[in-house]
């Protein structure tokens, strides 16, 4: 059996209705007559009526029938066990209820139809009760006196319908069509008119069969159903009372079935002979499907529609038909509900307009028991289409008769109202517009009582640009979801698809109206600013949840701006709370700040700002904090303000709505628009990183510190992440990261100093600050080691933490941990704790230069001599300020490692061996020079200044100016025995008196030049020979051989520095080249002026003293 929703009478009435509302009335939770307002917008309002029988109990999924009669104001609900009737307009939450017991209901609950009062002076309706299975009918002309009437058992008030129950026929519909009576429809499409009274208006039940069952032969005689669907898919869907003549003597009765059969009967209620009958000449039948099918072909081209009539409603000159089109198209099955307006008479069917309802997703079939129903209350401007738990409201196109052709139209306005899926709809009714009531649909639910959906009749300013679902309709749904979210009855979620730009605009408009306090749903005034801001916070949270549910694909676009506005409002709320608990001085500063930041000059600028100016809270709060700092307000008070506003107002919202969702990209925080972040860091440093850290260690103090620290971490890391993602000013990003790295360790140390180790662990882990995490781990390990020892469970637990972080963060954590050990000079601990960790070897590979200072230790222990040699050489090259003694050790180890590694890599080891040996040569030579100088000053290094060196140790042929230009810059390094550049070492070796170094310094200089490599070797060798020839031996004396014996000349020649150097040199090619080809001095050299002078001196000596011959003879003599 199809579930039946009883029809209601459509005749106008002056019955008292619920008070008429206006769309301009403010939203409220309780209206007059105890109506609870569930939702409201500019077009309609939904209220819950108070009157509901306390004993009415409808189980989930229970079959029952109900409807309301707006003429009498009564609702009737028929269950298998009983029938309840009550005045649904009563202001009493437990209204007087009339209950009728049901006997032997059978498979289906009974049907009941309310009737007119027995007399004009009574407002008490009667009731007709129909047993759907047996066809038994009872009539009580007064629900109030029904118990007494039932005792009489008058046979005139009872009858049995001629159903073929044994063959499956049962009653499906009972419709009041008074004055004619009540029409009963069956599952076989039989329609029987039951007259209720005789000529004297006394109760008397008589029947007249208007339509016989479909299988009696009449169907074929009517000849209107050929080629249509099976009969078992067909049913009577609508019985309406049409035109009623004067004095209720005649009336039209309209019957509509689902496959197009339209029947109009003109019924004569009272004839001259006292017999009621059908006036055949005025009655007719039509098949309206043909006209409707032709009208829809224009907007469903190429479809194969399976069209069914769902309901029919007569207006003054036309009929509105609700059709279901179950069509097969190229893209698949589609189900569409269409409203068709047509003129129907005995000449045929003329379709004027059609409109496809598009604001709902239909999940029913043609055979669905909850088929759509149509209600068009007077004045007939708005249609209500019920569809399960949804109600579609659409304005009807009025000027029908003026249209010369069939047209598809867009209504001025259309919307959908939906109940939650858990709400069970029992029955419907409607109310016509009256002087004190708007047209409305009344809905009875099993678990939410009676609801009244009224359409405002004063909405004349509608423009239907949003019939396809644009901004105003969507915005209205969003507003209702936000401001009426507590409703357990209404489902505000969106089921339609809207363009992305419409969604973004609608959400943005709702958000801005909340922020600026311009929403019509917000109260215009609340005496408590805190309550007002708290209300706005709640609405923002509702809006964010609504976006998450309805627009998940747009979360990344929609949620961040909503969270930003939420944060601004909540920060304002916490700032207001702070002001409420502190003195007038702070409020005075705030008032000045507000005036300066917003230009507000109202009588009460502070209250005005918090009520409407939340968008400027960033600048106001920043300026206020700066004033509090300048006026030496206690840091405790300032940090209290910061943690309440920034931690509770910003961070917690970011954590709840942004960071928790990987699909939402963090956006630039609004606090970055001012220098608030810098002020926050300054305040944190003063409060927690400076001064006496042992003070104020209360629980609240420690909690505020941890919250403040997390605020800094989140704000700074978010800023860096956004700058890295979006690009922009690279220099600014580098500086920002440098500042963060410089400051974050102080933040963590402040927590450790206050014994908040767990909080430090949490922050370092959350924000992946692995350098700080290493610091916290090391701090915890050392403390546990001192307090509990290495054999304690506590120590084992902290070691497990290392393993935990290794497992979840991998090498990213490991490398920062190893870096920490290196930077804090805890290399020994690094090897003792992690020598066998596989990531340590990888760390050495990835950080060859940085780890070279100690990685060679592990390589040697692992017998990886090639890597050890390479690391030692890299360490020497990297540490340019290392003591020469350490360098010599490393070069020696590198040489030994290179020798040991020859079997593994001959090429690599040979190169390493060469570099190591060369390094040893230079290092030993500089060490020897250093020791010569130490010896020269008798170990009294305090006297060895550059002036002392220049005066006593530098060759006398070098002026002080030349010595300064050549040697002074590198003197400090020489004094500290730090490695000199090759050129600097050559300068010292060649300009210091040979006597200081036992005459081996020039030979050492040549050896140093020989390891420098490339062109530089040749140049340096030329410079060295130049200085040997010009600043050591006096050739003006040596060249005088007159009266000198050969032995004397020969001995004197062998005593020259030149001779000794030639004997020690491996090659004299550069000397020969210098004498024969000269030298081009580099102007960029510090000694350029000196060398140019010496070069000129050499040329003079060659000319005057035949120096070339002397040089050649000395070379020859040294070789022999």
Buried (B, 14 or more C-beta within 10 A) or exposed (E): BBBBBBBBBBBEBEBEBBEBBEBEEEBEEEBEBBBBBBBBBBBBBBBBBBBBBEEBEBEEEBBBBBBBBBBBBBBBBBBBBBBBBBBBBBEEEEBEBBBBEBEEBBEBBBBBBBBBBBEEEBBBBBBBBBBBBBBBBBBBBBBBBBEEBBEEEBEBBBBEBEBBBEEEBBBBBBBBBBBBBBBBBBBBBBBBBBBBBBEEEEBBBBBBEBBBBBBEEEBEEBEBBEEBBEBEBBBBBBBBBBEBBEEEEBBBBBBBBBBBBBBBBBBBBBEEEEEBEBEEEBBBBBBBBBBBBEBBEEEBEEBEBBBBBBBBBBBEEBBBBBBBBBBEEEEEEBBBBBBBBBBBEEEBBBBBBBBBBBBBEBEBEBEBEBBBBBBBBBBBBBBBBBBBBBBBBBBBBEEBEEBEEBBEBBBBBBBBBBBBEBBBBBBBBBBBBBEEBBBBBBBBBBEBBBBBBBBBBEBEEBEBEBBBBBBBBBBBBBBBBBBBBEBEBBBBEBEBEBEEEBBBBBBBBBBBBBBBBEBBBBEEEBEEBBEBBBBBBBBBBBBBBBBBEBBEEBBBBBBBBBBBBBBBBBBBBBBBBBBEEBEEEBEEBBBBBBBEBBEBEEEEBBEBBBBBBBBBBBBBBBBBBBBBBEEEBEBBBBBBBBBBBBBBBBBBBBBBBBBEBEEBBBBBBBBBEBEBBEBBBBBBBBBBBEEEEEEBEEEEBBBBBBBBBBBBBBBBBBBBEBBEEEEEEEEEBEEBBEBBEEBBEBBBBBBBEBEBBEBBBBBBBBBEBBBBBBBBBBBBBEBBBEEBEEEEEBBEEBBEBBEEBBEEBEBEBBBBBBBBBBEEEBBEBBBEBBEEBEBBBBBBEEBBEBBBBBBBBBBBEEEBBBBBBBBBBBBBBEBEEBEBEBBBBBBBBBBBBBBBBBEEBEEBBBBBBEBBBBBBBBBBBBBBBBEBBBEBBEEEEEEBEBEEBBEBBBBEBBBEEBBBBBBBEBBEBBBEBBBBEBBBBBBBBBBBBBEBBEBBBBBBBBBBBBBBEEEEBBBBBBBBBBBBBBBBBEBEEBBEEEEEEEEEBEEBBEEBBBBBBBBBBEEBEBBBBBBEEBBEBEEEBBBBBBBBBBBEBBEBBBEEBEBBEBBBEBBEBBEE
